[in-house]
Amino acid sequence: MASNREIHLVKRPEAEPTQEHLNIVESSIPDLKQGEVLLRTLYVSVDPYMRGRMSDAKSYVASFELNKPIEGGAIGQVEQSQSDRFQPGDIVTGSLPWTEYASVSGQNLRKIDPNLGPVTTSLGILGMPGLTAYFGLMDIGQPKEGETVVVSGAAGAVGSTVVQIAKLHGCHVVGIAGSEEKTSFITETLGADYAINYKQEDVPAALEQACGSGVDVYFDNVGGSISDAVYPLLNKYARIAQCGAIASYNVPNDQGPRMQMHLIKSSALMKGFIVADYQDRFKEGFQHLAQWLQEGKLTYKESVKEGFDQIPHAFFGLFEGENIGKQLVKVAEPK
């Protein structure tokens, strides 16, 4: 163990991030302090919200610092430990830097229970994306049997879980995505009643056909023109869970149609949220997701690239719609 690599943010993107904004840097293996563990990174999660952290604009989470490693959800294996919570060989998850090796406080890590599913599920359906889907739909959306639920970004890690939970609650579910492969996945694997390919179909017309009784719940991961097409279909007392707006992340000063009249006419509730809002209820969400997964009521898909140097390419691919399900990068095999 003589060398290490890190991925730094070296320039803040004004539009879509590219290779010029990131740099792979050689470094040394960090020394351990009391209470820390030395981790060897096994898997890294790349997520759309990270684009916002590349900006220095005010947001709900601190911006990434320039010329320092980016960080996000990851899985690591303990190589050395000066924490009484972990032993060498333990596989853990937490918010970790994009490095091959990292020294981190044991207080910021959670040991993964392999009995609940493959370790990678801790970054997907049994992790942040799954909890985001659960709380956004159940707390804000409050789906009821027979209601129509529309999900944008329905083939992604969050959206695919929302589709399935909505079906578990007896809803008519319409998913929106950007390829035939994704729409087939949404209907054939996830069980949605209807899927719309926004790149090939007239979205307003397709939504009217798919949502003959209007829209009761809209779980929005995308924003932009897709959401503009949903608002006129809102039913009385509709609920909108505003989870993401990836259509606008790389568009400076993005502006769109006014939605206020649609909200007033429908007496609709629109609430933005982040999963950390529900931190004191994570145990509840985790228990439901784990039970549904073990009972075979939920499924998931992972898109996995291999190699530390593939992390930037996996991240860039999020904005091209490359992934189906959770996008991960496998950095190393566990020992």
DOMAR-212278 format. One line per 5 residues: number of its first residue (from 0); their letters; for each residue x, y, z of N, C-alpha, C, O, CB. Coordinates in pm, whole numbers. Each point is the difference from the previous one (the first is absolute). Glycine has a CB too. Example, Ala and Ser with C-alpha at 12.3 -4.5 7.8 and 13.67 -1.06 7.14 Angstrom:
0> as> 1319:-569:780:-89:119:0:90:120:0:104:-2:66:-293:-115:59; 154:222:-197:82:119:6:-77:109:73:51:111:17:67:-174:-232
//
This chain:
0> masnr> 84:-119:0:-84:119:0:88:124:0:33:53:106:-217:-177:16; 222:169:-238:92:113:-7:-58:121:-69:53:110:15:130:-273:-15; -289:146:-76:-52:114:-76:-151:7:10:-67:-97:37:261:81:-194; -245:132:122:-143:25:7:-36:91:-117:86:70:-53:-91:-97:307; -122:25:-293:-48:94:-102:-126:68:51:-80:-60:72:178:-80:-259
5> eihlv> -114:267:149:-114:80:40:-57:70:-122:72:30:-95:25:3:326; -229:-7:-229:-63:77:-108:-40:134:57:-85:9:89:2:-218:-207; 145:316:66:-23:135:50:-90:79:-94:2:-21:-122:221:15:235; -302:96:-57:-68:103:-78:100:114:-18:42:61:99:-276:-126:-10; 272:95:-213:102:102:-25:-57:126:-64:68:102:-6:98:-285:-18
10> krpea> -291:176:-23:-63:116:-63:-150:-15:15:-53:-110:-18:245:140:-147; -262:78:196:-145:-7:18:-70:11:-136:21:98:-72:1:3:305; -106:-200:-269:-69:7:-129:-112:103:0:-72:14:99:128:-254:-135; -70:311:-75:-113:92:-16:-117:-68:-69:-115:40:17:275:151:-28; -130:-294:-67:-104:-78:-66:27:-147:30:24:-35:116:-55:210:-301
15> eptqe> 29:-262:85:20:-142:25:145:-28:36:90:46:-69:-276:-101:-89; 210:-21:267:138:-30:38:68:-93:-100:-64:-89:-57:0:119:297; 193:-8:-261:81:-82:-91:132:-32:69:23:37:115:-131:68:-319; 194:-174:131:128:-43:56:86:117:47:81:-16:91:-91:-183:-240; -6:317:88:82:115:41:-29:45:143:80:74:59:-75:-3:-298
20> hlniv> -117:-114:294:-36:44:134:53:-93:109:-3:34:118:-200:70:-215; 250:-223:58:48:-99:96:142:-42:-35:43:9:-115:-278:-90:152; 308:36:65:136:-44:-23:32:-115:94:-35:5:118:103:227:-193; -2:-335:24:46:-110:82:140:32:50:91:26:-79:-233:-193:-50; 158:165:261:124:46:65:62:-115:77:-70:-73:72:-20:308:-55
25> essip> 221:-252:-31:73:-99:80:24:56:139:29:118:16:82:-212:-223; -123:9:309:24:43:137:54:-118:80:17:-110:-54:-201:285:38; 209:-153:143:49:-107:87:-115:-56:83:-105:63:13:332:44:-4; -207:-224:46:-100:-60:87:-9:85:127:103:25:63:-59:-259:-157; -163:278:133:-10:88:119:28:-76:129:-29:-118:12:-139:256:-134
30> dlkqg> 227:-66:219:27:-58:131:-129:-5:83:-92:79:-19:329:8:10; -239:-182:102:-116:-17:86:13:81:127:109:11:58:-143:-238:-150; -79:285:136:-8:65:130:-91:-83:90:-71:-89:-46:109:318:-57; -36:-199:231:-85:-72:93:-146:16:-38:-46:111:-28:216:-78:210; -244:-145:-184:-142:3:-36:-26:-15:-148:-116:-5:-43:81:147:239
35> evllr> 142:-149:-276:-17:-11:-145:25:-142:-48:57:-84:71:14:322:-94; -116:-264:-100:32:-124:-70:58:33:-136:-35:102:-60:-149:-226:183; 271:39:-171:52:12:-136:-84:-89:-90:-7:-121:21:244:172:61; -300:10:-181:-89:-74:-89:62:-15:-138:66:91:-51:-263:-6:178; 174:-201:-185:28:-23:-142:-133:7:-71:-91:-77:30:297:-68:17
40> tlyvs> -219:236:-141:-128:21:-68:-34:-118:-90:83:-46:-78:-46:294:86; -161:-297:6:-48:-111:-84:-96:48:-108:16:-35:-117:11:-119:313; -126:235:-157:-99:52:-95:-24:148:28:2:44:115:-112:-271:-133; 88:302:-88:-33:142:9:-134:23:-68:-25:-53:-109:270:119:114; -330:11:59:-127:41:-60:16:137:-64:60:90:59:-189:-225:112
45> vdpym> 78:151:-292:-8:133:-62:-147:38:-8:-84:-81:-38:299:45:-97; -245:162:172:-138:43:14:-18:140:-56:90:83:9:-115:-226:194; -92:171:-263:-22:131:-61:16:118:95:43:107:-42:-196:-220:-112; 119:95:284:9:113:93:143:53:12:20:115:39:-213:-210:87; 292:12:-161:139:43:10:30:117:-93:91:79:25:-28:-312:36
50> rgrms> -141:244:-169:20:113:-91:-20:132:72:74:95:-23:-149:-237:-169; -25:149:280:-24:122:74:114:35:93:27:118:22:-267:-166:-37; 307:-53:70:111:26:93:125:48:-73:94:49:64:-188:-223:87; 96:161:-282:113:53:-77:-8:151:-17:99:65:-33:-84:-282:-86; -132:271:142:-20:145:-7:28:61:136:-6:-69:102:-166:42:-284
55> daksy> 204:157:184:19:67:128:-124:78:42:5:81:93:239:-66:-142; -357:-40:-20:-125:66:36:-55:-58:130:29:-115:34:-77:158:-278; -30:37:316:-61:-45:124:-93:-118:-28:-78:2:-95:93:231:189; -6:-336:-10:-83:-118:-19:-22:-66:135:38:54:104:48:-87:-339; -148:-86:233:-33:-70:123:119:-79:55:-8:-56:109:-227:42:-187
60> vasfe> 345:10:4:119:-72:43:122:78:-47:-6:70:-101:-114:-294:93; 230:212:81:119:78:-30:56:-34:-138:-9:-114:-45:60:125:289; 6:89:-309:63:-22:-131:128:-80:17:66:6:104:-163:210:-190; 131:-293:-18:131:-65:-1:109:108:-5:-17:103:-64:-79:-309:-53; 206:180:187:112:93:-5:86:-30:-122:17:-115:-39:-18:136:291
65> lnkpi> 55:84:-312:88:-18:-115:132:-64:46:50:26:109:-155:172:-225; 158:-282:28:129:-66:21:1:-91:123:104:-22:62:5:216:-171; -227:-245:142:-13:-102:103:-92:-110:-52:-77:24:-94:114:146:279; -30:-290:-126:-82:-110:-52:-150:28:10:-48:53:100:231:-209:-36; -254:119:-169:-146:-5:5:-38:-112:95:74:-97:18:-98:186:-256
70> eggai> -93:-76:300:-45:-107:89:-146:-32:-25:-76:83:-48:244:-13:219; -205:-192:-137:-138:-43:-16:-16:-141:56:91:-53:62:-118:199:-266; -88:-204:182:-26:-134:50:98:-101:-55:28:0:-120:-267:59:143; 291:-145:62:97:-101:-44:1:-116:99:-53:9:111:194:169:-223; -79:-287:68:19:-118:82:150:-25:11:71:7:-100:-295:-107:30
75> gqveq> 271:71:190:141:-29:19:20:-118:92:-90:-40:74:142:279:-111; 69:-295:32:36:-108:91:110:49:93:96:64:-43:-159:-240:-129; 47:147:301:95:46:100:132:-75:-16:4:-123:7:-193:180:152; 297:19:-180:135:-57:-8:69:6:136:63:-97:42:-47:165:-283; -28:45:308:57:19:133:-103:76:83:-82:75:-54:323:-73:-34
80> sqsdr> -238:-21:220:-99:65:83:59:50:131:70:-73:70:-243:-71:-172; 143:270:134:22:53:133:-133:46:59:-6:92:82:242:-21:-144; -343:-137:18:-135:24:50:-49:-127:66:20:-110:-52:-67:281:-129; -17:-157:296:-51:-119:68:-129:-52:-62:-55:-101:45:160:184:164; -152:-15:-314:-124:-41:-66:24:-97:-116:-91:-72:-41:-8:292:106
85> fqpgd> 222:-222:-118:26:-78:-122:132:-76:9:95:42:65:-227:125:-197; 131:-282:62:118:-85:-6:46:-13:-145:-81:14:-92:6:-140:298; 204:98:-230:45:-25:-136:-85:-108:-67:-29:-103:60:261:171:6; -270:-43:-190:-85:-92:-74:-145:41:-5:-72:-43:-90:226:-134:154; -198:261:30:-139:47:-1:-29:79:-127:85:75:-48:-85:-67:299
90> ivtgs> -119:-27:-306:-43:77:-117:-102:102:47:-100:-34:64:142:-161:-222; -16:322:125:-77:111:55:-43:96:-111:50:-6:-113:75:-14:331; -219:106:-184:-44:101:-95:-12:134:71:-16:6:122:-107:-179:-257; 130:280:57:-11:135:52:30:99:-111:19:-39:-115:45:-38:346; -59:204:-196:40:102:-97:152:6:2:61:43:99:-276:91:-67
95> lpwte> 277:-178:-142:145:-18:-4:60:76:-117:-68:26:-100:43:-252:207; 152:262:-96:65:71:-111:24:-93:-118:13:-121:16:96:276:149; -102:-95:-284:34:-75:-120:150:-25:1:77:68:-69:-271:32:-62; 235:-198:210:139:-40:12:6:-152:6:-98:-66:34:159:282:86; 56:-272:-154:14:-145:10:11:-44:146:-48:-107:37:159:103:-262
100> yasvs> -46:87:308:11:-24:143:-38:128:73:29:110:-47:153:-285:13; -246:160:150:-39:117:77:4:-33:149:-35:-110:42:-111:191:-231; 191:17:269:-9:-9:146:-118:84:45:-3:121:-23:254:-158:47; -348:-26:39:-122:71:38:-39:-39:142:38:-106:50:-116:115:-291; 1:78:305:-48:-28:134:-98:-116:-1:-88:-9:-86:120:250:147
105> gqnlr> -16:-330:35:-93:-112:10:-141:43:33:-95:-75:-24:284:-65:94; -206:261:-15:-132:50:34:-85:27:-123:-123:6:10:220:92:195; -33:-81:-322:-72:36:-122:-30:-120:-89:-39:17:-115:147:204:126; -89:-341:41:-14:-121:-81:-108:-93:57:-31:4:119:272:15:-185; -295:-102:-22:-98:-101:41:43:-134:-58:26:-11:-120:-213:182:131
110> kidpn> 195:-272:74:34:-133:-48:-116:-57:-79:-115:13:40:267:-49:157; -122:-26:-309:-103:-55:-88:-37:-141:45:87:-83:25:-1:224:-217; -215:-167:201:-51:-132:33:-18:-78:-129:-95:27:-74:-21:60:283; 204:-184:-239:-10:-73:-127:-122:-90:-9:-33:-49:-109:278:56:98; -314:-30:124:-119:-85:-1:-120:68:-65:-95:-67:-39:180:-43:245
115> lgpvt> -80:244:-217:-113:74:-57:4:3:-152:-102:25:-64:96:114:271; 122:-164:-264:15:4:-146:144:23:-35:83:21:90:-316:66:-117; 268:-90:-101:137:30:-41:44:135:57:-82:90:19:50:-225:-230; 162:150:238:48:121:66:-34:126:-79:-18:106:58:203:-240:43; -193:123:-234:-26:118:-82:-139:58:22:-24:116:-32:180:-209:-136
120> tslgi> -248:14:224:-134:54:26:4:112:104:-94:79:8:-5:-302:-65; 206:231:136:11:107:98:22:136:-66:-14:103:66:107:-268:96; -60:165:-290:13:125:-76:-120:23:-90:-9:102:-69:257:-126:76; -341:-71:-7:-115:10:-90:-130:-17:74:-41:88:76:181:-175:-258; -205:-24:160:-136:-18:51:-4:-6:152:-104:32:59:47:-151:-270
125> lgmpg> 166:79:277:5:0:146:91:112:51:59:-10:108:-100:-239:-107; 51:355:-79:82:114:37:-71:130:-31:-122:7:4:328:-142:-44; -128:237:9:-55:133:-24:-108:2:-108:-105:60:25:323:31:44; -200:-153:-186:-107:5:-101:-129:-66:46:-109:53:-23:286:-54:-150; -166:-115:238:-120:-67:47:-75:81:104:-122:10:-4:232:-225:-44
130> ltayf> -34:272:143:-63:83:104:-63:125:-60:-106:44:43:272:-130:125; -100:144:-267:-55:118:-69:-133:-34:-64:-97:75:13:329:11:-55; -237:-200:-26:-124:-43:-64:-109:-24:103:-113:44:-17:246:-146:-169; -98:33:293:-99:-36:102:-62:123:64:-122:13:3:248:-223:40; -43:301:9:-53:114:72:-66:101:-93:-103:58:35:278:-91:138
135> glmdi> -118:55:-289:-62:94:-93:-139:-45:-43:-92:81:-7:319:-18:-72; -241:-192:51:-131:-50:-43:-96:-14:117:-114:44:-8:226:-163:-180; -66:58:296:-92:-32:109:-37:122:84:-114:12:44:212:-241:-40; -3:319:20:-27:114:87:-63:116:-77:-95:61:48:286:-130:96; -139:98:-263:-52:112:-79:-108:-47:-96:-108:60:-7:330:56:26
140> gqpke> -194:-222:-92:-95:-50:-99:-125:-64:60:-110:14:-53:301:-49:-96; -172:-35:261:-111:-67:69:-94:-72:-98:-118:32:-9:131:143:189; 40:-273:-253:-79:-68:-103:-114:-82:59:14:-64:105:188:56:-247; -314:12:72:-117:-78:41:-41:-93:-114:20:31:-117:-97:156:270; 21:-298:-117:-39:-100:-100:-89:62:-106:-93:74:31:110:-255:142
145> getvv> 13:153:-299:-77:49:-112:45:135:-54:-46:42:-106:-140:-168:198; 275:194:-21:48:130:-48:104:-17:-110:60:-107:-14:-104:204:240; 64:9:-304:99:-1:-106:126:70:47:-3:115:45:-178:-118:-220; 293:-69:165:131:52:40:88:9:-124:18:-99:-71:-40:0:305; 77:217:-259:94:20:-111:139:18:59:19:73:97:-199:33:-244
150> vsgaa> 278:-175:86:138:6:48:91:38:-116:8:-73:-99:-55:-102:277; 114:289:-167:101:35:-100:135:-59:43:24:-22:118:-149:235:-179; 212:-238:-36:124:-70:32:-28:-136:58:67:-43:95:45:261:-56; -210:-287:-94:-54:-122:63:91:-121:-13:-25:-101:66:-198:190:-112; 326:-82:-36:91:-114:-12:126:17:84:86:-88:0:-173:51:-229
155> gavgs> 98:149:302:116:23:85:-13:-70:134:-98:-70:26:130:288:-138; 69:-199:197:3:-70:128:-118:40:89:-62:-86:62:311:74:-79; -279:141:23:-113:46:81:-132:-30:-69:-89:-61:59:233:242:39; -156:-140:-224:-126:-15:-72:-47:-143:-10:-119:-27:12:180:226:-138; 31:-292:104:-40:-140:-15:-57:-55:131:-88:-86:-2:264:56:-174
160> tvvqi> -126:80:288:-53:-43:129:-137:63:25:-89:-66:54:322:39:35; -250:153:-128:-129:67:15:-108:-75:-78:-109:-25:52:225:246:-23; -85:-258:-153:-97:-73:-83:-50:-124:73:-120:-26:5:234:110:-213; -22:-159:265:-38:-127:64:-79:22:130:-96:-72:27:299:-33:-127; -163:204:179:-74:25:124:-141:49:-31:-96:-37:68:312:93:50
165> aklhg> -229:26:-222:-133:46:-41:-88:-117:-44:-119:-4:32:218:223:-102; -41:-314:-1:-77:-118:-42:-39:-85:122:-109:-57:3:229:57:-226; -32:-8:322:-32:-74:122:-121:59:70:-70:-69:73:310:9:-49; -265:189:-46:-112:67:63:-122:11:-93:-92:78:25:255:50:113; -162:-208:-244:-118:-12:-84:-24:118:-94:-115:26:-38:22:-161:216
170> chvvg> 198:205:-215:-16:119:-86:16:-35:-148:63:-99:-36:22:242:223; -143:-57:-271:24:-2:-145:126:84:-20:1:120:29:-252:-146:-92; 358:-38:12:131:65:-3:47:22:-143:-3:-90:-83:59:-16:303; -13:229:-246:53:40:-130:143:47:20:26:93:76:-257:-27:-162; 325:-131:18:141:37:9:47:70:-126:-45:-32:-110:83:-160:262
175> iagse> 53:287:-136:55:74:-113:151:-21:0:66:13:103:-253:161:-95; 243:-207:-127:144:-21:-13:40:31:-145:-82:44:-80:81:-223:264; 130:155:-217:51:50:-127:48:-102:-100:78:36:-89:-18:155:216; -103:-316:-118:37:-99:-103:-99:-115:3:-72:-19:98:315:81:-79; -246:-137:-128:-88:-117:-6:43:-105:100:-84:-68:60:40:114:-302
180> ektsf> 175:-61:261:48:-96:99:-51:36:139:-39:-87:77:244:45:-216; -205:172:170:-46:44:132:-151:-15:15:-48:-42:106:239:202:-98; -267:-125:-110:-145:-13:12:-41:-147:12:-95:-32:71:66:245:-203; 100:-301:63:-28:-143:15:30:-46:142:-76:-77:58:128:40:-300; 58:85:297:37:-32:139:-109:48:96:-34:-70:95:279:86:-154
185> itetl> -298:103:35:-100:60:89:-129:-81:3:-60:-18:106:160:243:-152; -143:-273:-70:-125:-77:-4:22:-148:28:-74:-60:78:-15:225:-241; 189:-225:100:16:-145:7:64:-47:130:-37:-105:53:55:105:-298; 77:77:298:70:-41:123:-59:66:123:-20:-66:102:227:34:-235; -234:162:125:-49:74:118:-151:-11:16:-51:20:110:241:137:-137
190> gadya> -262:-190:-80:-144:-20:11:-86:122:-19:-118:-2:33:173:-178:115; 3:290:-202:-81:119:-26:-107:-31:-104:15:-90:-82:182:238:137; -306:-72:-51:-110:-21:-94:29:62:-136:-55:-43:-101:-102:39:293; 242:105:-194:25:73:-124:138:66:12:39:45:108:-289:-3:-148; 322:-37:-71:130:68:-2:9:87:-124:-42:-41:-109:149:-149:238
195> inykq> -51:309:-113:11:97:-108:148:28:-29:77:31:90:-299:73:-24; 258:-117:-192:135:34:-45:-2:147:-43:-47:32:-110:97:-273:36; 1:329:159:-11:143:-29:84:45:-120:-21:109:-53:-22:-74:295; 137:-118:-283:84:36:-114:-67:-34:-134:40:52:-105:161:-89:248; -303:-48:-140:-64:-42:-124:-149:30:-5:-60:-5:-108:230:-172:94
200> edvpa> -231:209:126:-145:22:3:-34:146:29:81:75:56:-112:-311:19; -88:274:-113:-57:129:39:-44:-14:145:-104:-61:28:28:119:-268; 154:-3:333:-23:-26:142:-138:48:46:-68:-78:67:313:97:-31; -289:102:-67:-134:41:45:-111:-93:-50:-91:-35:76:173:269:-72; -74:-274:-132:-102:-89:-55:7:-138:64:-102:-60:32:111:186:-248
205> aleqa> 113:-176:236:17:-132:61:-48:-1:144:-59:-98:45:254:56:-195; -171:151:222:-47:9:138:-152:2:7:-59:-64:87:268:186:-26; -272:-49:-151:-146:5:0:-59:-138:-24:-100:-37:61:108:272:-144; 56:-310:-5:-48:-135:-29:23:-93:119:-86:-80:35:133:117:-279; 71:-25:308:36:-91:109:-71:35:130:-22:-87:84:243:54:-191
210> cgsgv> -257:160:122:-61:47:125:-142:47:-27:-33:117:18:260:-48:72; -311:-161:-132:-136:36:-37:-80:62:112:-94:75:-26:103:-257:-134; 27:153:284:-70:57:115:79:111:67:-27:36:115:-83:-257:-80; 208:275:-106:83:105:58:112:-56:85:20:-121:6:-217:270:-8; 271:-59:68:117:-39:79:-24:37:147:-30:114:32:184:-80:-233
215> dvyfd> -141:-133:289:-18:22:143:133:22:72:8:79:94:-213:-219:-104; 308:71:-35:133:13:60:103:10:-111:1:-80:-93:-71:-51:298; 157:231:-194:110:14:-95:130:-3:78:27:89:81:-169:46:-243; 224:-238:139:132:-9:62:101:46:-105:26:-70:-98:-95:-124:254; 124:312:-134:79:67:-103:149:-6:29:48:57:98:-241:94:-141
220> nvggs> 265:-222:-43:146:-5:6:66:87:-105:123:12:0:-143:-241:89; -58:290:-178:55:55:-122:-23:149:-17:93:74:-33:-127:-295:-67; -90:268:123:-33:140:-27:-9:26:-150:-28:-92:-78:142:158:290; -90:59:-253:3:35:-142:-132:-20:-71:-107:7:60:343:-67:-56; -226:36:-134:-119:-8:-85:-89:-120:33:-120:4:-23:250:109:-155
225> isdav> -70:-219:232:-81:-117:38:-98:39:111:-119:-34:-6:308:-122:-59; -140:226:165:-88:43:108:-104:101:-48:-114:0:46:299:-41:116; -145:127:-256:-96:95:-57:-120:-71:-60:-111:52:1:300:107:-48; -166:-280:-5:-109:-76:-62:-89:-69:103:-115:-34:-30:260:0:-168; -93:14:319:-78:-67:104:-95:95:71:-113:-38:30:301:-121:1
230> yplln> -145:282:-5:-78:92:83:-145:20:-47:-89:4:86:303:108:-34; -243:-99:-183:-140:20:-40:-92:-118:32:-122:15:-3:209:131:-176; -29:-262:209:-79:-120:26:-24:-25:148:-62:-100:36:154:5:-244; -45:183:294:-13:-21:144:-146:-4:43:-80:86:-38:300:27:72; -254:-213:44:-134:-10:58:-11:85:125:99:50:53:-121:-282:-145
235> kyari> -101:248:139:-25:73:125:79:-66:113:-6:-121:19:-225:190:-99; 303:11:154:80:-42:114:115:-94:-40:41:-86:79:-244:112:63; 253:-10:-262:117:-77:-43:121:34:86:7:108:60:-97:-116:-295; 187:-86:241:123:21:77:120:-16:-92:8:-96:-77:-119:14:288; 205:177:-202:121:-5:-81:120:-10:94:24:89:81:-131:47:-267
240> aqcga> 180:-246:175:124:-17:76:115:43:-90:34:-70:-96:-131:-122:236; 158:306:-110:106:55:-86:134:-51:51:59:56:93:-196:151:-145; 185:-313:-12:122:-68:44:123:53:-72:106:18:61:-242:-220:-10; 124:225:-183:114:43:-79:-44:85:-117:-119:15:-28:242:-220:95; -24:262:-135:-27:83:-118:116:-10:-97:58:101:-39:-199:58:177
245> iasyn> 176:-283:-175:121:-23:-78:-2:71:-135:105:28:-58:-84:-249:173; -142:251:-166:-9:71:-128:59:140:9:36:59:-102:-239:-191:48; 214:186:176:47:137:19:140:9:61:56:109:8:-291:-44:18; 291:-178:16:126:6:74:113:62:-81:87:67:56:-161:-268:68; 74:179:-254:108:50:-85:-43:116:-89:67:32:-99:30:-260:102
250> vpndq> -208:292:34:-53:113:-78:2:124:89:-91:18:81:-57:-171:-223; 248:239:129:6:119:86:-123:88:-17:-46:26:-111:295:-34:97; -303:54:128:-114:91:0:-120:-54:-78:-68:73:-71:229:115:90; -184:-318:-3:-111:-63:-73:-134:58:44:-25:17:119:161:-229:-141; -220:244:-74:-133:54:27:-104:-84:-73:28:-56:-106:67:289:136
255> gprmq> -215:-242:27:-103:-80:-64:-137:62:16:-11:109:58:147:-311:-19; -240:137:-88:-138:51:14:-38:15:146:58:-63:88:-119:-45:-305; -37:192:242:-48:23:136:-98:-111:40:-90:-34:-76:121:284:48; -12:-305:148:-83:-113:45:-106:43:101:-86:-81:36:280:-70:-76; -190:277:86:-85:38:112:-148:-22:-28:-73:-47:88:244:213:-26
260> mhlik> -218:-132:-181:-143:-15:-30:-44:-145:4:-111:-31:42:124:235:-183; 75:-294:98:-33:-143:6:-14:-45:145:-89:-79:33:210:40:-251; -33:89:305:-6:-38:141:-125:56:66:-65:-68:81:315:60:-73; -285:132:-43:-118:61:59:-127:-73:-44:-86:-33:82:204:254:-77; -129:-247:-135:-121:-65:-53:-22:-139:59:-114:-43:17:145:172:-226
265> ssalm> 77:-198:239:-11:-137:50:13:-9:152:-12:-109:57:103:32:-274; -66:190:283:28:-2:145:109:-101:32:-6:-71:100:-231:140:-52; 337:-75:-135:104:-102:11:108:41:101:23:118:24:-67:-185:-262; 107:-33:296:114:20:89:127:-33:-78:10:-107:-60:-149:52:266; 236:146:-205:130:-24:-62:107:22:105:11:109:56:-95:-37:-286
270> kgfiv> 161:-174:258:99:11:106:134:-56:-47:10:-115:-42:-190:97:214; 282:102:-163:136:-47:-26:55:-66:125:-40:34:112:76:148:-281; 55:-278:150:55:-70:116:135:-61:-34:34:-19:-117:-266:-30:199; 307:20:22:121:-82:-11:-13:-111:103:-71:15:99:216:180:-181; -75:-305:60:-19:-116:87:43:31:143:-54:-60:94:89:-90:-290
275> adyqd> 60:242:215:45:33:135:-110:61:85:9:1:123:220:33:-214; -335:18:27:-114:54:76:-63:-108:88:-65:31:100:23:134:-284; 62:-291:147:-65:-111:69:98:-84:80:-26:-117:28:-144:113:-209; 281:63:218:107:-76:65:-47:-71:127:44:-111:29:118:274:-122; -252:-100:168:-47:-63:123:-99:-114:-25:-44:-66:93:78:284:21
280> rfkeg> -68:-239:-242:-93:-110:-34:65:-103:-93:-69:-85:-56:-122:245:82; 323:-154:-41:67:-92:-91:-26:-146:36:-15:-84:-89:190:256:54; -182:-203:164:-22:-139:41:-132:-51:-55:-9:-113:-47:143:152:256; -238:46:-203:-132:-37:-53:9:-34:-149:-46:-105:-44:-65:253:215; 171:-57:-248:11:-22:-144:83:-122:-33:-36:-80:-87:13:324:53
285> fqhla> 134:-259:105:89:-114:-25:-71:-132:26:15:-95:-76:181:237:136; -275:-148:48:-71:-124:34:-101:-37:-108:-10:-117:-38:39:168:281; -104:47:-293:-97:-29:-106:70:-47:-127:-41:-99:-61:-114:270:159; 259:-99:-138:70:-36:-125:62:-138:10:-11:-80:-93:57:322:51; 20:-272:154:65:-130:16:-103:-112:0:24:-106:-59:160:215:189
290> qwlqe> -298:-87:-64:-104:-103:3:-56:-25:-139:-14:-115:-42:-43:180:276; 25:43:-307:-53:-17:-135:100:-69:-92:-37:-82:-83:-102:288:116; 266:-173:-16:103:-62:-83:11:-149:31:8:-82:-91:117:300:81; -125:-253:137:12:-140:40:-123:-81:-41:10:-119:-27:135:189:218; -261:-4:-195:-123:-69:-40:-16:-7:-152:-97:-57:-49:-8:135:260
295> gklty> 201:-22:-285:-7:-2:-146:-97:101:-58:-36:-10:-118:95:-227:130; -103:334:68:-94:102:-48:71:118:-66:-62:79:-71:-95:-147:252; 288:80:-158:82:102:-65:114:-66:-74:54:-102:44:-114:270:133; 96:-111:-290:119:-43:-71:83:123:-30:-43:113:25:-77:-313:-125; 237:180:46:88:113:-30:94:-38:-113:21:-118:-30:-36:200:269
300> kesvk> 72:19:-300:98:-21:-107:119:92:26:-17:114:45:-164:-179:-211; 300:15:136:121:79:16:75:9:-133:10:-97:-74:6:28:315; 34:188:-269:92:20:-112:137:19:61:21:93:78:-200:13:-230; 274:-193:118:130:0:66:113:15:-101:13:-79:-93:-107:-64:276; 175:247:-163:125:13:-74:112:-48:91:-14:2:122:-74:194:-259
305> egfdq> 200:-239:78:108:-55:81:127:82:-17:39:36:-111:-139:-263:90; 163:256:135:127:70:0:-10:140:57:-94:74:-31:159:-206:-166; 30:170:283:-1:130:65:-5:114:-102:-68:100:22:195:-198:169; -56:82:-302:4:108:-99:-130:14:-78:-14:92:-81:258:-130:63; -339:-53:41:-130:10:-67:-102:83:78:-110:25:-49:157:-247:-54
310> iphaf> -11:264:225:-94:77:82:-47:127:-71:-120:25:-6:231:-116:211; -19:174:-261:-48:120:-69:-94:-32:-116:-101:68:-19:312:45:84; -178:-215:-143:-82:-35:-117:-139:-48:43:-99:30:-66:308:-90:-61; -215:-14:237:-130:-43:52:-83:120:44:-121:5:-24:222:-223:98; -36:315:-11:-70:120:44:-52:80:-119:-116:42:-2:260:-34:207
315> fglfe> -58:13:-305:-43:77:-119:-117:-70:-69:-89:66:-53:324:21:23; -234:-222:32:-105:-75:-68:-138:19:59:-100:-23:-68:272:-140:12; -179:206:184:-130:26:61:-78:105:-79:-122:-8:-12:217:-51:236; -24:158:-277:-66:111:-68:-29:-30:-147:-62:80:-71:177:75:229; -68:-272:-202:-33:-48:-134:-105:-110:7:-41:-53:-103:272:112:25
320> genig> -274:-93:199:-101:-105:17:51:-139:-28:-77:-86:-44:-89:252:-16; 296:-191:83:58:-130:-33:-48:-112:91:-18:-114:-45:216:234:-40; -220:-89:211:-23:-107:98:-147:-41:7:-90:80:-22:284:5:151; -213:-212:-96:-131:-51:43:19:-46:143:91:-78:30:-162:7:-268; -15:119:329:16:-33:140:116:77:61:31:111:-42:-126:-336:-2
325> kqlvk> 159:165:143:106:68:75:132:-7:-76:42:-107:-43:-158:51:258; 181:170:-231:131:5:-66:110:-11:105:11:83:90:-105:58:-278; 174:-244:174:110:-26:91:130:-17:-77:0:-27:-120:-157:-81:282; 268:126:-91:131:-32:-54:68:-98:95:15:29:118:4:197:-234; 21:-340:64:72:-99:82:148:34:-7:61:0:-107:-235:-181:64
330> vaepk> 231:211:159:139:42:8:92:-119:32:111:-9:-53:-188:238:126; 31:-319:16:84:-112:40:-87:-113:53:-114:21:40:304:135:13; -133:-276:-53:-67:-117:59:26:-2:150:110:35:44:-87:-165:-260; -121:89:295:28:-17:143:99:-113:21:5:-96:-77:-234:181:134; 308:-72:47:98:-106:30:-67:-106:86:64:-99:36:128:262:-49
//
